Amino acid sequence: MSKARSRAINYSASPLLASKTPVWRSKFIVAALALAFVGLGARAAYVQVFGNDFFQRQGEVRFARTLELPANRGRVLDRNGLILASSVVAQSIWAIPEDVDKTDPKLRQLAKLLEMPLAELRKRLANEDKTFVWVKRQVDEPIAKEIAALGIKGIYQRREYKRQYPEGEAAAHVVGFTNVEDRGQEGVELAFNQQLSGKAGSRRVIKDRLGRVIEDVRDVIPPVDGPDLQLSIDSKVQYFAYEKLRDAVKSNKAKAGSVIVLDAQTGEVLALANYPSYNPNKRLNLTGEQLRNRVLTDSFEPGSTMKPFIAALALDKGLVRPTTQIQTAPGRISIGGSSIGDSHPHGILTVNEIIQKSSNVGTVKMAMQMHPREMWETFAQAGFGQKPQVPFPGAVTGRLRPYKSWRPIEQATMSYGYGLSVSLFQLAQAYTIFARDGELIPVSMLKSETPAAGVRVFSEKNSVSVRKMLELAAGPGGTAPKAQTMGYSVGGKTGTAHKQEGKGYADKKYRSFFVGLAPVEAPRIVVAVMIDEPSNGAYFGGLVAAPVFSETVQQSLRVLGVQPDMNVKPQIVTEAVEESF
């Protein structure tokens, strides 16, 4: 018993155990623990229940990604199904800068493959705070494979689509191009961007820091590819028109040129070309001069190409007949104190001859018998001063002032194409009136199989009469014998206009143009040509623009399968009658 007591612990011997602990302290500790558990429970409830949406979003921001599944952009085709624009797979190179070893010798090979200076590559990889940097977009597939073979840590690839344009410079202003995001920037690519783009799909995934997909978090929404777009353009006609225009601009040492070919039956644009042009596949260092679609965006005073409209209106009003004689001697006429003259005095001319020889005096004498309102209404019905109804970017309205503000001298000058402005597109469309027996037809960039319904401007009889006048103007004794074409009858009108600079006209700067139709009896096409600032000696439309018309007509009608309506070669004279302007 005593031995058992000796083994008992004497608690009072320890100072710590012997001290008396206050009761409040133990209660405080228990309460603090209880509050901590309550706080943890409340926080857990907030995270899991009340604030769950916020934390879900924060988690998704860090790990979940919505990957866009790009739709394949629709192809652009010509009227025969030949490809004008299509998309091909192209890998884009990206990097995580902090993972790339800047001393890796393979970077030099990478820079060479990407065709960029090594210093530029290092600069793009310098910011290590970024987790994503584009190195180069849309690299060709063979180059992408060589880059992948280098195996550089931190360099990755993403699949994209790159646009290709097989027709290059010839169709550049028609088709246009897209940017690296596959959005249309010019031409048809811009005008029909929404239709061609289709609808992108999506895929919701969780990724790791290296961009690798760990898992899908919802069903994939597949992309809807854009539909193909078939244009009215004929690739062969387009190429020939561009080639002849380019040669004419160079041979005449001109600043620029434009040409448009219309189907007179359907109103379809078969060709539309400008020079200078550009290669839409290689767009480095492009200038505004190259990008301008002059057929639609440039306006100019149309000069003598307006005279057939005055003749047709005079015929319709019963003021003259084709054989009516008008005295043009002594080759000048005074209107409101201003003098208007012909390049040569002609004496008495019939209405047919006034158009054939492009007499300003004869045209003015017909015009001054009319009320200004009648001329204005005719010009407006022909589409002048009206925005062309084509979904093409940059198409200009031109200028046609209200007739109430016309002074007599302005009415006179407008009769031969000064005082108003038009685009080459508007001029070509206006001449469908003479090709379609008095009806103006709508013009389309898309393929159409049915004849276009027109709006009557002149009577059929008088329109055919003016067409005969146009045939005379393009023949021997006219202003444009060089417009004649082997195997086909043609008709058309020259124009040569001083270029405006500021408030006046530039000295020795001209625009030369020719617009016409073929074959004369049953016109199938209308062709308009404009040469800007020819500087190699010749500048009259009959000498500069008419040869482009001739060659374009011949090639176009052959491509379209139109049978020749002339059995022998027409007589070609080397000297054209100088037109008045």
C-alpha positions as CSV (number, residue, x, y, z in Angstrom):
1,M,0.0,0.0,0.0
2,S,2.8,2.4,0.9
3,K,4.7,1.3,-2.2
4,A,1.7,2.2,-4.3
5,R,1.5,5.7,-2.8
6,S,5.2,6.3,-3.6
7,R,4.4,5.8,-7.3
8,A,1.6,8.3,-7.3
9,I,2.4,11.6,-9.1
10,N,2.4,14.7,-7.0
11,Y,0.7,17.2,-9.3
12,S,1.3,20.1,-6.9
13,A,5.0,19.7,-7.4
14,S,4.8,21.3,-10.9
15,P,4.4,25.0,-11.0
16,L,2.5,25.0,-14.3
17,L,0.1,22.3,-13.2
18,A,-0.4,23.9,-9.9
19,S,-1.4,27.3,-11.4
20,K,-5.1,28.1,-11.7
21,T,-6.3,28.8,-15.3
22,P,-9.0,31.4,-15.7
23,V,-12.3,29.9,-16.9
24,W,-12.9,32.6,-19.5
25,R,-9.8,31.6,-21.4
26,S,-10.9,28.1,-22.1
27,K,-14.3,29.4,-23.0
28,F,-12.7,31.9,-25.4
29,I,-10.6,29.2,-27.1
30,V,-13.6,26.9,-27.5
31,A,-15.7,29.8,-28.9
32,A,-12.9,30.8,-31.3
33,L,-12.7,27.2,-32.6
34,A,-16.5,27.1,-33.0
35,L,-16.5,30.5,-34.9
36,A,-13.7,29.2,-37.1
37,F,-15.7,26.1,-38.0
38,V,-18.8,28.3,-38.6
39,G,-16.7,30.6,-40.9
40,L,-15.4,27.7,-42.8
41,G,-18.8,26.3,-43.2
42,A,-20.2,29.6,-44.4
43,R,-17.3,30.0,-46.8
44,A,-17.9,26.5,-48.1
45,A,-21.6,27.2,-48.5
46,Y,-20.8,30.5,-50.3
47,V,-18.3,28.8,-52.7
48,Q,-20.5,25.8,-53.3
49,V,-23.9,27.3,-53.4
50,F,-24.4,31.1,-53.2
51,G,-21.3,32.3,-55.1
52,N,-20.9,29.2,-57.3
53,D,-21.3,31.1,-60.6
54,F,-18.5,33.5,-59.9
55,F,-16.0,30.8,-59.0
56,Q,-17.1,28.7,-61.9
57,R,-16.3,31.7,-64.2
58,Q,-13.0,32.3,-62.6
59,G,-12.0,28.6,-63.1
60,E,-13.1,28.7,-66.7
61,V,-11.1,31.9,-67.3
62,R,-8.0,30.1,-66.2
63,F,-8.5,26.7,-67.7
64,A,-11.5,26.5,-70.0
65,R,-11.4,27.8,-73.5
66,T,-13.9,28.1,-76.4
67,L,-12.1,27.2,-79.5
68,E,-13.6,28.6,-82.7
69,L,-13.9,26.1,-85.5
70,P,-13.5,28.2,-88.6
71,A,-15.8,27.6,-91.5
72,N,-14.2,27.0,-94.8
73,R,-14.8,30.2,-96.9
74,G,-16.8,29.6,-100.1
75,R,-15.0,29.6,-103.4
76,V,-15.4,32.3,-106.0
77,L,-16.0,30.9,-109.4
78,D,-16.3,32.4,-112.9
79,R,-19.3,31.8,-115.1
80,N,-17.8,28.5,-116.4
81,G,-17.0,27.1,-112.9
82,L,-13.3,28.0,-113.0
83,I,-11.8,29.0,-109.7
84,L,-11.1,32.7,-109.1
85,A,-10.6,32.3,-105.3
86,S,-10.3,29.4,-102.9
87,S,-9.1,28.5,-99.5
88,V,-6.2,26.2,-98.7
89,V,-4.9,24.9,-95.3
90,A,-2.1,27.1,-94.0
91,Q,-0.4,26.7,-90.6
92,S,0.1,29.7,-88.4
93,I,3.2,29.7,-86.1
94,W,2.8,30.8,-82.4
95,A,5.0,30.7,-79.3
96,I,5.1,30.8,-75.5
97,P,8.1,33.2,-75.1
98,E,9.2,32.0,-71.6
99,D,9.5,28.4,-72.9
100,V,11.7,29.3,-75.8
101,D,15.5,29.0,-75.3
102,K,16.8,32.3,-76.8
103,T,20.2,30.8,-77.3
104,D,18.9,27.8,-79.3
105,P,20.9,27.8,-82.6
106,K,17.7,26.4,-84.4
107,L,16.2,29.9,-84.1
108,R,18.4,31.0,-87.0
109,Q,16.9,28.2,-89.2
110,L,13.4,29.1,-88.0
111,A,13.9,32.8,-89.0
112,K,15.2,31.7,-92.4
113,L,12.2,29.5,-93.0
114,L,9.8,32.3,-92.0
115,E,11.7,34.8,-94.2
116,M,12.3,37.3,-91.4
117,P,15.5,38.7,-89.8
118,L,16.7,36.8,-86.8
119,A,16.5,40.1,-84.8
120,E,12.8,40.4,-85.6
121,L,12.2,36.9,-84.4
122,R,14.0,37.5,-81.2
123,K,12.1,40.7,-80.7
124,R,8.8,38.8,-80.9
125,L,10.0,36.3,-78.4
126,A,11.4,38.9,-76.0
127,N,8.3,39.5,-73.8
128,E,8.3,36.5,-71.4
129,D,5.3,37.8,-69.6
130,K,3.1,36.7,-72.4
131,T,1.8,33.2,-72.8
132,F,0.9,33.6,-76.4
133,V,2.6,35.4,-79.3
134,W,2.0,35.1,-83.0
135,V,5.2,34.5,-84.9
136,K,3.8,34.4,-88.4
137,R,0.4,33.8,-89.8
138,Q,-0.6,31.5,-92.6
139,V,2.6,29.7,-93.5
140,D,2.6,27.4,-96.5
141,E,2.2,23.7,-95.6
142,P,5.7,22.5,-96.8
143,I,7.4,25.3,-94.7
144,A,5.2,24.4,-91.7
145,K,6.4,20.8,-91.9
146,E,10.1,21.9,-91.9
147,I,9.4,24.1,-88.9
148,A,7.8,21.2,-87.0
149,A,10.8,19.1,-87.8
150,L,13.1,21.5,-86.0
151,G,11.4,20.6,-82.7
152,I,12.0,23.9,-81.0
153,K,10.6,24.0,-77.5
154,G,7.9,26.7,-77.1
155,I,7.1,27.0,-80.8
156,Y,3.7,25.7,-81.9
157,Q,1.3,25.6,-84.9
158,R,-2.3,26.3,-85.4
159,R,-4.3,25.3,-88.4
160,E,-5.9,28.1,-90.4
161,Y,-7.0,28.8,-94.0
162,K,-5.3,30.9,-96.6
163,R,-6.9,32.4,-99.7
164,Q,-5.4,31.8,-103.1
165,Y,-6.2,33.6,-106.4
166,P,-5.2,31.7,-109.5
167,E,-5.9,34.5,-111.9
168,G,-3.6,36.9,-110.1
169,E,-3.4,40.5,-111.5
170,A,-5.9,39.9,-114.3
171,A,-8.9,39.5,-112.0
172,A,-7.6,41.3,-108.9
173,H,-10.0,44.3,-109.0
174,V,-13.0,42.0,-109.5
175,V,-12.2,39.3,-106.8
176,G,-10.3,41.5,-104.3
177,F,-8.7,39.7,-101.3
178,T,-9.1,38.8,-97.6
179,N,-7.0,39.6,-94.6
180,V,-5.3,37.1,-92.3
181,E,-8.6,36.8,-90.4
182,D,-10.2,35.6,-93.6
183,R,-12.4,38.7,-93.8
184,G,-13.0,40.4,-97.2
185,Q,-11.1,43.6,-97.8
186,E,-11.6,44.5,-101.5
187,G,-13.7,43.5,-104.5
188,V,-16.2,40.6,-104.4
189,E,-14.5,39.3,-101.3
190,L,-15.7,42.4,-99.4
191,A,-19.0,42.9,-101.2
192,F,-20.1,39.3,-100.5
193,N,-18.1,38.7,-97.3
194,Q,-21.0,37.6,-95.2
195,Q,-22.3,35.1,-97.8
196,L,-18.9,33.6,-98.4
197,S,-17.8,33.4,-94.7
198,G,-20.3,30.8,-93.7
199,K,-20.8,30.3,-89.9
200,A,-18.0,29.3,-87.5
201,G,-18.5,26.4,-85.1
202,S,-17.2,26.1,-81.6
203,R,-15.7,23.6,-79.1
204,R,-15.6,24.2,-75.3
205,V,-12.5,22.5,-73.8
206,I,-10.2,22.6,-70.8
207,K,-6.6,23.3,-71.6
208,D,-3.3,23.1,-69.7
209,R,-0.7,26.0,-69.7
210,L,0.9,24.6,-72.9
211,G,-2.4,24.9,-74.8
212,R,-3.0,21.2,-74.9
213,V,-6.6,20.1,-74.7
214,I,-7.4,18.0,-71.6
215,E,-11.0,17.3,-72.2
216,D,-14.2,18.6,-73.8
217,V,-16.8,20.1,-71.6
218,R,-19.7,20.2,-74.0
219,D,-20.8,19.0,-77.4
220,V,-19.0,20.4,-80.4
221,I,-21.0,22.8,-82.6
222,P,-19.7,22.0,-86.2
223,P,-19.0,24.9,-88.6
224,V,-21.2,25.6,-91.6
225,D,-19.0,26.3,-94.6
226,G,-19.7,29.3,-96.8
227,P,-21.4,28.5,-100.2
228,D,-19.6,29.0,-103.5
229,L,-20.3,32.2,-105.4
230,Q,-20.5,32.1,-109.1
231,L,-19.7,35.4,-110.9
232,S,-20.7,36.6,-114.4
233,I,-17.0,37.0,-115.2
234,D,-15.6,34.9,-118.0
235,S,-11.9,34.1,-117.1
236,K,-10.8,34.0,-120.7
237,V,-12.5,37.3,-121.6
238,Q,-11.1,38.8,-118.4
239,Y,-7.6,37.8,-119.2
240,F,-7.7,39.0,-122.8
241,A,-9.2,42.4,-121.8
242,Y,-6.6,42.9,-119.1
243,E,-3.7,41.9,-121.4
244,K,-4.8,44.3,-124.2
245,L,-5.3,47.1,-121.7
246,R,-2.0,46.6,-120.1
247,D,-0.2,46.6,-123.4
248,A,-2.0,49.8,-124.5
249,V,-1.1,51.6,-121.2
250,K,2.5,50.7,-121.6
251,S,2.8,51.5,-125.3
252,N,1.1,54.9,-124.9
253,K,3.1,55.7,-121.8
254,A,-0.1,56.3,-120.0
255,K,-0.8,56.8,-116.3
256,A,-3.5,54.1,-116.1
257,G,-6.3,52.4,-118.0
258,S,-9.6,50.6,-117.5
259,V,-11.9,48.3,-119.6
260,I,-15.3,46.7,-119.0
261,V,-17.1,44.1,-121.1
262,L,-20.9,43.7,-120.7
263,D,-23.2,41.0,-122.1
264,A,-25.8,43.1,-123.9
265,Q,-28.5,40.3,-123.5
266,T,-28.2,39.6,-119.8
267,G,-26.5,42.6,-118.4
268,E,-23.7,40.5,-117.0
269,V,-20.2,41.8,-116.5
270,L,-18.0,39.5,-118.5
271,A,-14.8,41.4,-117.7
272,L,-13.7,44.3,-115.6
273,A,-10.0,45.2,-115.5
274,N,-7.7,48.0,-114.5
275,Y,-4.0,48.8,-115.0
276,P,-1.9,49.2,-112.9
277,S,-3.1,46.2,-110.9
278,Y,-1.6,44.0,-108.2
279,N,-1.1,40.3,-107.3
280,P,-3.6,39.4,-104.5
281,N,-1.4,36.5,-103.6
282,K,1.5,38.8,-102.7
283,R,0.3,42.1,-101.3
284,L,3.5,43.6,-99.9
285,N,4.0,47.3,-100.5
286,L,0.6,47.9,-102.2
287,T,-0.2,51.4,-103.2
288,G,-3.5,53.2,-103.6
289,E,-2.9,53.5,-107.4
290,Q,-2.8,49.7,-107.6
291,L,-5.8,49.1,-105.5
292,R,-8.2,51.6,-107.2
293,N,-10.9,49.9,-109.2
294,R,-11.0,52.8,-111.7
295,V,-14.0,51.4,-113.6
296,L,-16.2,52.1,-110.7
297,T,-14.4,54.6,-108.5
298,D,-13.1,57.2,-111.0
299,S,-15.4,59.7,-112.6
300,F,-14.6,61.9,-115.6
301,E,-16.2,64.2,-118.2
302,P,-17.3,61.8,-120.9
303,G,-16.7,64.1,-123.9
304,S,-18.1,63.1,-127.3
305,T,-19.5,59.8,-126.0
306,M,-22.6,61.8,-125.0
307,K,-23.4,63.0,-128.5
308,P,-25.4,59.8,-129.5
309,F,-27.8,60.5,-126.6
310,I,-28.5,64.0,-127.9
311,A,-29.0,62.6,-131.4
312,A,-31.4,59.9,-130.1
313,L,-33.3,62.5,-128.1
314,A,-33.6,64.8,-131.0
315,L,-35.0,61.9,-133.1
316,D,-37.4,61.0,-130.4
317,K,-38.7,64.6,-130.1
318,G,-39.2,64.8,-133.9
319,L,-36.7,67.6,-134.2
320,V,-34.6,65.8,-136.8
321,R,-34.3,62.7,-138.9
322,P,-31.1,60.8,-139.6
323,T,-30.8,62.5,-143.0
324,T,-31.7,66.0,-141.7
325,Q,-29.0,68.5,-142.8
326,I,-27.5,70.9,-140.3
327,Q,-25.1,73.8,-141.3
328,T,-22.0,73.6,-139.1
329,A,-19.9,76.2,-141.1
330,P,-17.8,78.1,-140.3
331,G,-17.0,75.4,-137.7
332,R,-17.8,77.6,-134.7
333,I,-20.9,78.7,-132.8
334,S,-21.2,81.4,-130.1
335,I,-23.4,80.7,-127.0
336,G,-23.8,83.4,-124.3
337,G,-20.6,85.1,-125.3
338,S,-18.5,81.8,-125.4
339,S,-17.3,80.1,-128.6
340,I,-17.7,76.4,-129.3
341,G,-15.8,74.9,-132.3
342,D,-15.0,71.8,-134.2
343,S,-11.5,70.5,-134.8
344,H,-12.2,71.1,-138.6
345,P,-14.9,73.0,-140.4
346,H,-17.3,70.6,-142.0
347,G,-20.0,72.7,-143.6
348,I,-23.4,71.0,-144.1
349,L,-23.7,67.7,-142.3
350,T,-26.5,65.2,-141.9
351,V,-27.3,64.0,-138.3
352,N,-25.6,60.7,-139.3
353,E,-22.5,62.6,-140.3
354,I,-22.6,64.7,-137.1
355,I,-22.1,61.6,-135.1
356,Q,-19.7,60.0,-137.6
357,K,-17.4,63.0,-137.6
358,S,-18.1,64.0,-134.0
359,S,-19.2,67.6,-134.7
360,N,-19.6,69.8,-131.6
361,V,-21.4,72.5,-133.6
362,G,-23.9,70.1,-135.1
363,T,-24.6,68.5,-131.7
364,V,-25.0,71.9,-129.9
365,K,-27.5,73.1,-132.6
366,M,-29.6,70.0,-131.9
367,A,-29.3,70.4,-128.2
368,M,-30.3,74.0,-128.1
369,Q,-33.7,73.2,-129.6
370,M,-34.5,71.2,-126.5
371,H,-35.6,72.3,-123.0
372,P,-32.8,71.7,-120.4
373,R,-35.3,69.5,-118.5
374,E,-35.6,67.1,-121.4
375,M,-31.8,66.6,-121.6
376,W,-31.5,66.2,-117.9
377,E,-34.3,63.6,-117.8
378,T,-32.6,61.6,-120.6
379,F,-29.2,61.7,-118.9
380,A,-30.8,60.6,-115.6
381,Q,-32.8,57.8,-117.3
382,A,-29.5,56.6,-118.9
383,G,-28.1,56.2,-115.4
384,F,-25.9,59.3,-115.2
385,G,-25.9,61.0,-111.8
386,Q,-27.3,57.7,-110.3
387,K,-25.4,55.3,-108.1
388,P,-24.9,52.0,-110.0
389,Q,-27.0,49.2,-108.6
390,V,-24.1,46.8,-108.0
391,P,-23.0,45.5,-104.5
392,F,-19.5,46.7,-105.2
393,P,-17.5,48.9,-102.8
394,G,-16.6,52.4,-103.8
395,A,-18.9,52.8,-106.9
396,V,-19.3,56.5,-107.5
397,T,-22.5,58.4,-108.4
398,G,-20.9,60.9,-110.8
399,R,-22.2,64.4,-111.2
400,L,-25.3,65.7,-113.0
401,R,-26.5,69.0,-111.7
402,P,-30.2,70.0,-111.6
403,Y,-31.3,71.4,-114.9
404,K,-32.7,74.5,-113.3
405,S,-29.2,75.7,-112.6
406,W,-28.0,75.3,-116.2
407,R,-26.9,78.3,-118.1
408,P,-27.2,78.2,-121.9
409,I,-23.5,77.6,-122.3
410,E,-23.7,74.8,-119.8
411,Q,-26.5,73.2,-121.7
412,A,-24.4,73.4,-124.9
413,T,-21.3,71.9,-123.4
414,M,-23.2,69.1,-121.7
415,S,-24.4,68.0,-125.1
416,Y,-20.9,67.0,-126.0
417,G,-19.9,65.8,-122.6
418,Y,-18.5,68.7,-120.6
419,G,-20.1,69.8,-117.3
420,L,-21.1,66.4,-116.0
421,S,-19.1,63.4,-114.9
422,V,-19.6,59.7,-115.1
423,S,-17.7,56.5,-114.4
424,L,-16.7,54.0,-117.1
425,F,-19.1,51.5,-115.6
426,Q,-22.0,54.0,-116.0
427,L,-20.9,54.8,-119.5
428,A,-20.9,51.1,-120.5
429,Q,-24.3,50.5,-119.0
430,A,-25.7,53.6,-120.7
431,Y,-24.7,52.2,-124.1
432,T,-26.8,49.1,-123.5
433,I,-29.6,51.4,-124.5
434,F,-28.4,51.3,-128.1
435,A,-27.5,47.6,-127.9
436,R,-31.0,46.8,-126.6
437,D,-33.0,48.9,-129.0
438,G,-33.7,51.7,-126.6
439,E,-33.8,49.9,-123.3
440,L,-31.4,50.5,-120.4
441,I,-30.8,47.1,-118.7
442,P,-29.5,46.4,-115.1
443,V,-26.0,45.2,-114.8
444,S,-25.0,42.3,-112.6
445,M,-21.7,40.8,-111.3
446,L,-23.4,37.4,-110.7
447,K,-24.1,34.8,-113.4
448,S,-27.6,35.0,-114.9
449,E,-29.1,32.7,-117.6
450,T,-32.1,34.9,-118.5
451,P,-32.2,38.1,-120.6
452,A,-32.4,41.2,-118.4
453,A,-35.6,43.2,-118.4
454,G,-34.9,46.8,-119.4
455,V,-36.4,50.2,-118.9
456,R,-37.2,52.1,-122.2
457,V,-35.4,55.3,-122.7
458,F,-35.7,55.8,-126.6
459,S,-37.9,54.3,-129.2
460,E,-36.7,51.1,-130.9
461,K,-36.7,52.7,-134.3
462,N,-34.6,55.7,-133.3
463,S,-32.2,53.6,-131.2
464,V,-31.5,51.4,-134.2
465,S,-30.9,54.6,-136.3
466,V,-28.3,55.8,-133.7
467,R,-26.7,52.3,-133.8
468,K,-26.2,52.8,-137.5
469,M,-24.6,56.2,-136.7
470,L,-22.2,54.5,-134.3
471,E,-21.3,52.0,-137.1
472,L,-20.4,55.0,-139.3
473,A,-18.3,56.6,-136.5
474,A,-16.3,53.3,-136.2
475,G,-15.8,53.0,-139.9
476,P,-13.9,54.7,-142.8
477,G,-14.5,58.5,-142.5
478,G,-15.3,58.3,-138.9
479,T,-13.3,59.1,-135.8
480,A,-12.4,55.5,-134.9
481,P,-11.7,53.2,-137.9
482,K,-9.2,51.4,-135.7
483,A,-12.1,50.1,-133.7
484,Q,-13.0,47.8,-136.7
485,T,-12.7,44.1,-136.0
486,M,-11.9,41.1,-138.2
487,G,-15.1,39.2,-139.0
488,Y,-17.4,41.3,-136.9
489,S,-19.3,44.6,-137.5
490,V,-18.8,47.2,-134.8
491,G,-20.2,50.5,-133.8
492,G,-19.1,53.0,-131.1
493,K,-18.1,56.5,-130.2
494,T,-14.8,58.0,-129.3
495,G,-14.2,60.5,-126.5
496,T,-11.3,62.7,-125.7
497,A,-11.5,65.0,-122.7
498,H,-9.1,67.5,-121.1
499,K,-8.4,66.4,-117.5
500,Q,-9.6,68.8,-114.8
501,E,-7.1,70.2,-112.3
502,G,-8.4,72.5,-109.6
503,K,-11.0,74.9,-111.2
504,G,-9.7,74.6,-114.7
505,Y,-8.2,72.1,-117.2
506,A,-4.7,70.7,-117.3
507,D,-2.6,71.6,-120.3
508,K,-1.8,68.6,-122.5
509,K,-3.4,66.1,-120.1
510,Y,-6.2,64.0,-121.5
511,R,-8.5,61.0,-120.9
512,S,-9.1,59.0,-124.0
513,F,-12.0,56.6,-124.3
514,F,-14.1,54.5,-126.6
515,V,-17.4,52.8,-126.0
516,G,-19.1,50.6,-128.5
517,L,-21.0,47.4,-129.3
518,A,-20.8,44.4,-131.6
519,P,-22.1,42.9,-133.8
520,V,-24.1,45.9,-135.0
521,E,-27.2,44.1,-136.2
522,A,-27.7,42.0,-133.1
523,P,-25.3,43.3,-130.4
524,R,-24.0,40.7,-128.0
525,I,-21.5,42.8,-126.0
526,V,-20.8,46.4,-125.0
527,V,-17.2,47.3,-124.4
528,A,-15.9,50.6,-122.8
529,V,-12.2,51.5,-122.7
530,M,-10.5,54.4,-120.9
531,I,-6.8,55.4,-121.2
532,D,-5.7,58.0,-118.6
533,E,-3.0,60.5,-119.6
534,P,-1.5,59.0,-122.8
535,S,1.9,60.7,-123.3
536,N,3.5,59.0,-126.3
537,G,2.3,61.5,-129.0
538,A,-1.3,60.2,-129.7
539,Y,-4.1,61.1,-127.3
540,F,-7.4,60.9,-129.4
541,G,-9.7,58.2,-128.3
542,G,-9.9,56.8,-131.8
543,L,-6.1,56.3,-131.8
544,V,-5.5,55.2,-128.2
545,A,-8.6,53.5,-126.9
546,A,-10.2,52.2,-130.0
547,P,-7.5,49.5,-130.8
548,V,-8.1,48.0,-127.3
549,F,-11.8,47.9,-128.0
550,S,-11.1,46.1,-131.4
551,E,-8.9,43.4,-129.9
552,T,-11.1,42.9,-126.9
553,V,-14.3,42.6,-129.0
554,Q,-12.7,40.0,-131.4
555,Q,-11.4,37.8,-128.6
556,S,-14.6,38.1,-126.5
557,L,-17.0,37.2,-129.3
558,R,-14.9,34.2,-130.2
559,V,-14.9,33.0,-126.6
560,L,-18.7,33.5,-126.5
561,G,-19.1,31.5,-129.7
562,V,-20.7,34.3,-131.7
563,Q,-20.6,33.7,-135.4
564,P,-18.8,36.3,-137.5
565,D,-21.3,38.5,-139.4
566,M,-18.7,39.8,-142.0
567,N,-17.1,37.5,-144.6
568,V,-14.1,39.6,-145.4
569,K,-11.7,41.8,-143.6
570,P,-13.1,45.3,-143.2
571,Q,-11.3,48.2,-144.8
572,I,-9.0,49.7,-142.2
573,V,-7.7,53.2,-142.7
574,T,-4.7,54.4,-140.9
575,E,-5.9,58.0,-140.4
576,A,-8.9,58.7,-138.2
577,V,-10.9,61.9,-138.5
578,E,-9.9,64.0,-135.5
579,E,-12.8,64.4,-133.1
580,S,-13.9,67.7,-131.6
581,F,-13.6,68.0,-127.9
